[in-house]
């Protein structure tokens, strides 16, 4: 039964990777569409008017739901690292739809990621057998995990209110560090909620326990926070770069949270532990190579903000729908006036 559950969780995780990887590219296209049509510059919510963005978001939600179900059947140390496949899918689709080239270094990184994923599938240990949602609550209120949650809350609050307004648009690590740290707590909530649903379907109703609703509330808050800052990162930086960096940060934080939450790995077999760690390392190296292949390209692909400002210059005076600063507006008007004067002289 345990092996069957692991196979179900693995299948769901793979399907989730396909959905999530493709959703990043579709969402990026939607944000670009919002920049061109509605003047989205990275702030505000103009992207909500883009049908393509909604399509990407629906696919992302579908992928996350499958990921949620996967956590109910398979351990977090298996499901989370398999997110590397979503990075590969995003890179491949980004090369075709967003013209983000994959160099030889990126192809090598992709191959290494696949090898790391195979090692993880073969050697990842299972989680402890949990029969009640209250057992998860008992694990969540242990001192070590509570300290971890306090540190994550303090760090993410500082980044959101102090660092992100100043450096979010120039450094992708700012937004993605918020997503990764908050996401590690979200995964524990997903795991708890998924197990509650699984046990309820099996005939043991877990929705009579208050702890189920506590985990659901934490899940909603952390997921909304993740999506908000992931959209901000996607609007400013290439989709493949965001996905790769997010994977590394998110996986590291999630595995740390999982080990603290379950008070260690559920195995004493050093061969499995060593093979699993090698799988993690190969995934990290592969993602790093893929990221380096993107940053080494001449000229960074346009961000949503850059596309919006370019559209502003081509809009022939129709600025009322564009949300931008007064300085940028003045510069754009000045450039347009200069080009019109030159045209009249000719």
C-alpha positions as CSV (number, residue, x, y, z in Angstrom):
1,X,0.0,0.0,0.0
2,X,2.9,2.3,0.8
3,X,4.5,1.6,-2.5
4,X,1.2,2.2,-4.3
5,X,0.7,5.5,-2.5
6,X,4.2,6.6,-3.5
7,X,3.5,5.8,-7.1
8,X,0.3,7.8,-7.0
9,X,2.1,10.7,-5.4
10,X,4.9,10.5,-8.0
11,X,2.4,10.5,-10.9
12,X,0.6,13.5,-9.5
13,X,3.9,15.3,-8.9
14,X,5.0,14.8,-12.5
15,X,1.7,16.1,-13.9
16,X,1.9,19.0,-11.5
17,X,5.4,19.8,-12.8
18,X,4.1,19.9,-16.4
19,X,1.3,22.2,-15.5
20,X,3.3,24.5,-13.3
21,X,6.2,24.8,-15.8
22,X,3.9,25.7,-18.7
23,X,1.9,28.1,-16.5
24,X,5.0,30.3,-15.9
25,X,5.4,30.9,-19.6
26,X,1.7,31.5,-20.2
27,X,1.6,33.9,-17.2
28,X,4.6,35.8,-18.5
29,X,3.0,36.2,-21.9
30,X,-0.1,37.5,-20.1
31,X,1.9,40.0,-18.2
32,X,3.6,41.2,-21.4
33,X,0.2,41.5,-23.0
34,X,-1.0,43.6,-20.0
35,X,2.0,45.8,-20.3
36,X,1.4,46.4,-24.0
37,X,-2.4,46.9,-23.8
38,X,-3.0,48.3,-20.3
39,X,0.2,49.9,-19.3
40,X,1.1,47.4,-16.5
41,X,4.6,48.4,-15.1
42,X,5.0,45.9,-12.3
43,X,2.7,47.7,-9.8
44,X,-1.0,47.6,-9.6
45,X,-3.3,44.9,-10.9
46,X,-3.8,45.7,-14.6
47,X,-2.8,42.1,-15.5
48,X,-6.2,41.0,-14.2
49,X,-7.6,42.3,-17.5
50,X,-5.5,39.9,-19.6
51,X,-7.3,36.6,-20.6
52,X,-3.9,35.0,-21.2
53,X,-2.8,35.8,-17.6
54,X,-6.0,34.2,-16.3
55,X,-5.3,31.1,-18.4
56,X,-1.8,30.8,-17.0
57,X,-3.2,31.3,-13.5
58,X,-5.8,28.6,-13.9
59,X,-3.2,26.1,-15.1
60,X,-1.0,27.1,-12.2
61,X,-3.8,26.5,-9.7
62,X,-4.5,23.1,-11.4
63,X,-0.9,22.2,-11.0
64,X,-0.8,23.3,-7.4
65,X,-3.9,21.2,-6.7
66,X,-2.2,18.2,-8.1
67,X,0.9,19.0,-6.1
68,X,-1.3,19.2,-3.0
69,X,-2.7,15.8,-3.7
70,X,0.8,14.5,-4.3
71,X,1.9,15.6,-0.8
72,X,-0.9,13.5,0.6
73,X,0.5,10.3,-1.0
74,X,4.3,10.9,-1.2
75,X,6.9,12.5,1.1
76,X,7.8,16.2,0.7
77,X,11.5,15.2,0.2
78,X,10.3,13.5,-3.1
79,X,7.5,15.8,-4.3
80,X,9.4,19.1,-3.8
81,X,12.6,18.3,-5.6
82,X,10.7,17.0,-8.6
83,X,9.8,20.6,-9.2
84,X,13.1,20.7,-11.1
85,X,11.1,19.2,-14.0
86,X,8.9,22.3,-14.1
87,X,12.1,24.4,-14.5
88,X,13.0,22.3,-17.6
89,X,9.6,22.5,-19.1
90,X,9.5,26.3,-18.4
91,X,12.9,26.7,-20.1
92,X,11.9,24.6,-23.2
93,X,8.6,26.5,-23.6
94,X,10.3,29.8,-22.9
95,X,12.8,29.2,-25.7
96,X,9.9,28.6,-28.1
97,X,7.3,31.1,-27.0
98,X,9.4,33.8,-25.3
99,X,12.5,33.5,-27.4
100,X,14.7,32.9,-24.4
101,X,17.5,30.8,-25.9
102,X,18.9,27.7,-24.3
103,X,22.6,27.5,-24.7
104,X,24.9,24.4,-24.4
105,X,25.4,25.1,-20.7
106,X,21.6,25.1,-20.2
107,X,21.2,21.8,-22.1
108,X,23.9,20.3,-19.9
109,X,22.1,21.6,-16.8
110,X,18.8,20.1,-18.0
111,X,20.4,16.7,-18.4
112,X,21.9,16.9,-14.9
113,X,18.5,17.9,-13.5
114,X,16.9,14.8,-15.0
115,X,19.7,12.5,-13.5
116,X,19.1,14.1,-10.1
117,X,15.4,13.6,-10.3
118,X,15.9,9.9,-11.1
119,X,18.1,9.5,-8.0
120,X,15.4,11.2,-5.8
121,X,12.6,9.0,-7.2
122,X,14.6,5.9,-6.4
123,X,15.9,6.8,-3.0
124,X,13.6,9.3,-1.3
125,X,12.4,7.9,2.1
126,X,8.7,7.9,3.0
127,X,7.1,10.1,5.7
128,X,6.0,8.9,9.1
129,X,2.6,7.1,9.1
130,X,0.0,9.7,10.2
131,X,-3.6,8.6,11.1
132,X,-5.0,11.9,12.5
133,X,-4.7,15.5,11.6
134,X,-4.1,16.2,15.3
135,X,-0.8,14.3,14.9
136,X,0.4,16.9,12.4
137,X,-0.7,19.7,14.8
138,X,1.3,18.0,17.5
139,X,4.4,18.1,15.2
140,X,3.7,21.7,14.2
141,X,3.7,23.0,17.8
142,X,7.1,21.5,18.7
143,X,9.6,24.2,19.8
144,X,12.0,23.7,16.9
145,X,9.3,24.2,14.3
146,X,7.7,27.1,16.1
147,X,11.1,28.8,16.2
148,X,11.5,28.2,12.5
149,X,8.1,29.8,11.8
150,X,8.9,32.8,13.9
151,X,12.2,33.3,12.0
152,X,10.4,32.9,8.7
153,X,7.7,35.4,9.7
154,X,10.3,38.0,10.8
155,X,12.4,37.6,7.7
156,X,9.6,37.7,5.2
157,X,8.0,40.8,7.0
158,X,11.3,42.6,6.8
159,X,11.8,41.8,3.2
160,X,8.2,42.8,2.3
161,X,8.1,46.2,4.1
162,X,11.8,47.3,4.0
163,X,13.7,45.7,1.2
164,X,11.2,44.9,-1.6
165,X,10.0,48.5,-2.1
166,X,13.6,49.7,-2.7
167,X,15.4,46.7,-4.4
168,X,12.6,44.4,-5.7
169,X,12.8,45.6,-9.3
170,X,16.6,45.3,-9.5
171,X,17.3,42.0,-7.7
172,X,15.2,38.9,-8.3
173,X,16.4,37.4,-5.0
174,X,14.3,39.9,-3.1
175,X,10.9,38.7,-4.3
176,X,11.9,35.1,-4.7
177,X,13.3,34.9,-1.1
178,X,9.8,35.9,0.1
179,X,8.2,33.3,-2.0
180,X,10.6,30.6,-1.0
181,X,10.5,31.2,2.8
182,X,6.7,31.6,3.0
183,X,6.3,28.7,0.6
184,X,8.2,26.3,3.0
185,X,5.5,26.9,5.6
186,X,2.8,26.6,2.9
187,X,4.1,23.1,2.0
188,X,3.6,21.9,5.5
189,X,0.1,23.2,5.5
190,X,-0.5,21.6,2.1
191,X,0.7,18.3,3.5
192,X,-1.6,18.6,6.5
193,X,-4.6,19.6,4.4
194,X,-4.0,16.9,1.8
195,X,-3.7,14.2,4.5
196,X,-7.0,15.5,6.1
197,X,-8.8,15.2,2.7
198,X,-7.3,11.7,2.1
199,X,-8.4,10.4,5.6
200,X,-11.8,12.0,5.2
201,X,-12.3,10.2,1.8
202,X,-11.2,7.0,3.5
203,X,-14.1,7.3,6.0
204,X,-12.5,9.1,8.9
205,X,-13.8,12.7,8.8
206,X,-11.1,15.1,9.7
207,X,-13.1,18.3,9.1
208,X,-14.6,17.9,12.6
209,X,-11.2,18.9,14.0
210,X,-10.3,22.5,14.5
211,X,-6.7,21.9,13.4
212,X,-7.9,21.2,9.8
213,X,-9.2,24.7,9.5
214,X,-6.1,26.2,11.1
215,X,-3.9,24.6,8.5
216,X,-6.4,25.6,5.8
217,X,-6.2,29.3,6.9
218,X,-2.4,29.2,6.9
219,X,-2.5,27.6,3.5
220,X,-4.6,30.4,2.0
221,X,-2.5,33.2,3.5
222,X,0.8,31.8,2.5
223,X,-0.4,30.8,-1.0
224,X,-1.7,34.4,-1.7
225,X,1.6,35.9,-0.5
226,X,3.5,33.5,-2.7
227,X,1.4,34.3,-5.8
228,X,1.6,38.1,-5.3
229,X,5.4,38.2,-5.1
230,X,5.9,35.6,-7.8
231,X,3.9,37.7,-10.1
232,X,6.1,40.7,-9.2
233,X,9.2,38.7,-10.0
234,X,7.8,37.4,-13.3
235,X,6.9,40.9,-14.4
236,X,10.5,42.1,-14.0
237,X,12.7,39.2,-14.9
238,X,12.8,36.3,-17.5
239,X,10.5,33.5,-16.8
240,X,13.2,30.8,-17.0
241,X,15.4,32.7,-14.6
242,X,12.6,33.3,-12.1
243,X,11.6,29.6,-12.2
244,X,15.1,28.3,-11.8
245,X,16.0,30.6,-8.9
246,X,12.7,30.0,-7.2
247,X,13.2,26.2,-7.5
248,X,16.5,26.4,-5.7
249,X,15.3,28.7,-2.9
250,X,12.0,27.0,-2.5
251,X,13.4,23.4,-2.4
252,X,16.1,24.4,0.1
253,X,13.6,26.1,2.5
254,X,11.1,23.3,2.1
255,X,13.5,20.5,2.8
256,X,14.8,22.4,5.8
257,X,11.2,22.9,7.1
258,X,10.4,19.2,6.4
259,X,13.4,17.9,8.4
260,X,12.6,20.2,11.3
261,X,8.9,19.4,11.1
262,X,9.3,15.6,11.1
263,X,12.3,15.8,13.4
264,X,14.7,14.2,10.8
265,X,14.4,11.8,7.8
266,X,12.3,8.7,8.2
267,X,15.2,6.4,7.4
268,X,18.5,5.2,8.8
269,X,19.8,3.7,5.5
270,X,22.9,5.7,4.7
271,X,23.0,4.5,1.1
272,X,19.5,6.0,0.5
273,X,20.4,9.2,2.4
274,X,23.6,9.6,0.4
275,X,21.9,8.9,-2.9
276,X,19.1,11.3,-2.1
277,X,21.6,14.1,-1.1
278,X,23.5,13.5,-4.4
279,X,20.1,13.9,-6.2
280,X,19.6,17.2,-4.5
281,X,23.1,18.3,-5.3
282,X,22.7,17.3,-9.0
283,X,19.4,19.2,-9.2
284,X,21.0,22.3,-7.7
285,X,24.0,22.1,-10.1
286,X,21.7,21.6,-13.0
287,X,19.5,24.6,-12.1
288,X,22.6,26.7,-11.5
289,X,24.0,25.9,-15.0
290,X,20.6,26.6,-16.6
291,X,20.5,30.0,-14.8
292,X,24.0,30.8,-15.8
293,X,23.2,30.1,-19.4
294,X,20.4,32.6,-19.2
295,X,22.4,35.4,-17.4
296,X,25.3,34.9,-19.8
297,X,23.3,35.9,-22.8
298,X,24.0,39.3,-24.3
299,X,21.3,41.7,-23.3
300,X,18.6,40.7,-20.8
301,X,15.2,40.1,-22.3
302,X,12.8,42.9,-21.8
303,X,10.9,43.0,-18.5
304,X,7.2,43.9,-18.4
305,X,8.2,47.4,-17.2
306,X,10.5,47.9,-20.2
307,X,7.8,46.7,-22.6
308,X,5.3,49.1,-21.0
309,X,7.7,52.1,-21.4
310,X,8.4,51.1,-25.0
311,X,4.7,51.0,-25.6
312,X,4.4,54.4,-24.0
313,X,6.8,55.9,-26.5
314,X,4.8,54.4,-29.4
315,X,1.4,55.4,-28.1
316,X,1.3,58.8,-29.9
317,X,0.1,60.7,-26.8
318,X,-2.4,58.3,-25.4
319,X,-1.0,58.2,-21.9
320,X,-4.1,58.4,-19.8
321,X,-4.3,54.6,-19.3
322,X,-0.6,54.1,-18.4
323,X,0.3,53.9,-14.7
324,X,3.9,55.3,-14.5
325,X,5.8,57.9,-12.6
326,X,5.8,61.6,-13.6
327,X,9.5,61.6,-14.4
328,X,9.1,58.7,-16.8
329,X,6.0,60.4,-18.3
330,X,8.0,63.6,-18.9
331,X,10.9,61.8,-20.5
332,X,8.6,59.9,-22.8
333,X,6.7,63.1,-23.8
334,X,10.1,64.9,-24.4
335,X,11.3,62.1,-26.7
336,X,8.0,62.2,-28.6
337,X,8.1,65.9,-29.0
338,X,11.7,65.7,-30.2
339,X,10.9,63.1,-32.8
340,X,7.9,65.1,-34.1
341,X,10.1,68.3,-34.4
342,X,12.7,66.4,-36.4
343,X,10.0,65.0,-38.6
344,X,8.5,68.5,-39.3
345,X,11.9,69.9,-40.1
346,X,12.4,67.2,-42.7
